[in-house]
Structure formats: C-alpha cells, structure tokens
C-alpha cells in the first residue's frame, strides 16, 4: 500500500457541521482536503491558459506540448475542485445542504461559510462579554455554584481569545456577590 492510500484510509471525516464552532470546522475540514491534495482549489486561482513566447517582434502561439500540459492541469484542477466541493457539502448538516449545494465551486462555498460564520463569531464574543457584564449573584442560590457559573463565563472569554486578568476577575466576582455578602466586600 502506498503512502497516499495509507493516508486516505486513516483519515476520519469530521462530524457534520450544524452551525456551531466554525473555527473548529475550519481546522478539521482543511485537514482532510489537504491530505487528499485538493485544498489548493480553496486558495489558488484556477489555471491560466498558456501564453506563447513573446519576442521583441512577435508572439508565437503556445506549443502543442504547452497546450497538452495546460489541459492536464485544468483537468486536475477540475477534479480537485469537484472533490473538494463535494467533501465540503458532505461535511455540512442536511439542513445546510440545499443552501450550499447550489454554489458551484469549493472556494465560493468556503468563502460563503467564512463570511457567515466569522461574523457570528464576532457576535458570539459580544454575547460572552454581555453575559459576563450582566451576571448578577443572588441570595437564592448557593454562592459557590454562582462562582462556578462566572468561572465558566470567564473560560468562555478565554476561549474567544479575550482572556481576563485574574485580579480583575476576582474583583468582579467580589462586586457581583449578593447583597447579603456586603460585609465580605469591604
């Protein structure tokens, strides 16, 4: 068995993308087409037609060998594009299939997903910030349980690359303590 066959049989496809954790999908989805050597269609431009040789006086048309090589490159490009496009489509949840299956190239699908879900990542960051700022502790719940909740929110901030200074976090937790803990705040 050759190296490429080994890679193909040992690579697992990622779970179906359902609209959450796009950054994780990007990492997993790029790995598989890269191992299959088809990811170039996501980043490179399609092959340009061959040009002839230009001298100071004239341009000669491309040779038969250049045209044949160009034809081979175009066929490889089209096959890679087909494989990559269908891999992306098949990695999407069925609810996305009708939306993205009408798009003709892998690059267009990829750019469409990035545009939609990278915007949602920015909204996600705003949501986590709001969740942290609006978190209030109440007397009706155990304080330790509420501290754990705010630690989860702080972890979400970290995951979103918006880490929080530990002194600021401690101060925030103290300020968010319920009214019955007012003596502790002093």
N, C-alpha and C positions, 0 to 999 in steps of 0.2 A: 504494500500500500504506500503510495507516495505521500509527501508532506501535505499537499493540499487536500487529499482525501481524508487524512487524519484530522486536519483542522475542521473540515466540513462535518465530520461525524461527531466531533466532540464539542461543538458549539451549540449552546442552547439558545433558542429564541426567547426574548423577554416576554413577560406577561402582556396581555392585551392592554393597550393604553386606553384608560377610561376618562382622561381629562385631568388627572391629578398628578403632581410631581413630574412636570415636563422635563426638568433638568435631569432627572433620573432616566427618563425615557431617552433623552438625547444621548446620554452616555452608553446605555445598553444598545440602542439602535445603531449608533455609529460603529460599535464594535463588530457587530455581525457583518454588515456590508464591507467593512474594511478587511475582515478575514477572508471574505469571498472576492476581494479585489474589485468591487463595483462601486465603492463610495466616491470615486473620482467624479461621478456624474452630479454629485451634490455640490462640488466646489469648483470644478474646472469648466471652462467653456467647451461647447461642442467643437469638434474638429473643423478647421477652416479648409476650404478647398485648396489644392496645391496651386502654387503660382509657378510660372515659368521662370527661366533665367533672364534677368534683365542686364543688358549691356548698355553702354553709352548710346548706342544707336537704335537698338530694338529689343523687344521682349519675345523670347521664344516660348511656345506653349509647353505645358508640362509634358514630361515624357510618359510613355506607356507604363513604365515601372513606377513613376510617381503617382499616376492615376490608380494603378492597382494597389499600391500601398495605402493611398488615401481611402480607397474603397474598403480595404481590410480594417483600417482604423475606424471608419464610420460604422461598419457592421459590428465591431467590438463595442463601440460606444453605444449603439442602439441596443445591443444585447444587455450590456451593463445597466443601461437606463431602464429597460424593461424589468430586469431582475430586481434592481434597487427599488423602483416604484412599487412593484408588487410586494416586495418584502415590507415596505413601509405600510402599505394598505393592509396587508395581512396582520401587521402588528397592532393595528387600531381595533378598538372595540367595534362591534357590529353597528352600534349607534352612530359611529363616525363614517362608516363605510360609504353610505350614499353621498355624503358631503364631499369626501375627498377622492372617491373613485372617478369622478368626472374630470379631475385635473390630470393633464396628460403626461407631465414629466415628474420625475422624482424630486428634482430641485424645486419646482413650484409647490409641490405638496409640503416639502420640508420647510420652505420659506413661509408658507401659509401657517403651518403649525407653530413655527417660531414666533411669527408676528402675533398670533392669537394668544399663545400661552406665555410668552415672555412678558406681555402686557399684564396678564393675570398674575404673574409672579410679583410684579411691582405692586399690584393691588393687594396681593397676599401680604406683602411687607407692611403696607399701610394698615391692613386688618390686624396683624400681630401687634403693631405699635399701639393701635387703638385699644386692643384687648388689654395690653399692659397698663396703659394710662388710665383706663376706665375701671380697672379691677378695684373692687372695694371689699374689705373684710367686714363680716357681720358677726354679731354676737350669737346668732342662732346656729352657727356651725363651729366645729372644733377648729381652733386656731392652727394647729399643726396641719390639718387637712387643707386649709386655705393657703398656708405657706407652701405646701407641696404643689397646689394649683398654680401659684405665681412662679414657682421654680420651673414648672412645665412651660409656662409662657416665656420665661427668660431663656429657656432652652430653645424654644421656637425662634426667638430673636437671634440666638447664636446660629441656628441652622440657616436662617435667612441672611447670614453674614452681617448682622447688625448687633454684634456682641454688646454686652452691657458691663460696665465697670462694676466690680464686685462691691466696692464701697457704696456706689450709687444704688445697687440692688438692695443691699442691706438697709440703707436709709429709706428706700422706697417701701420696703416691707414694713419697717417700723412705722412709717407715716400712714400706711394702709391698715394698720391694726384697728380693730373695732373700738368704739368709744369706751367700753369697759376696761380697756387696757391703757387708758390715758396716763396713769402713773408710770407705766413702763416707758412711755415715750419720753418722759422728762429725763 
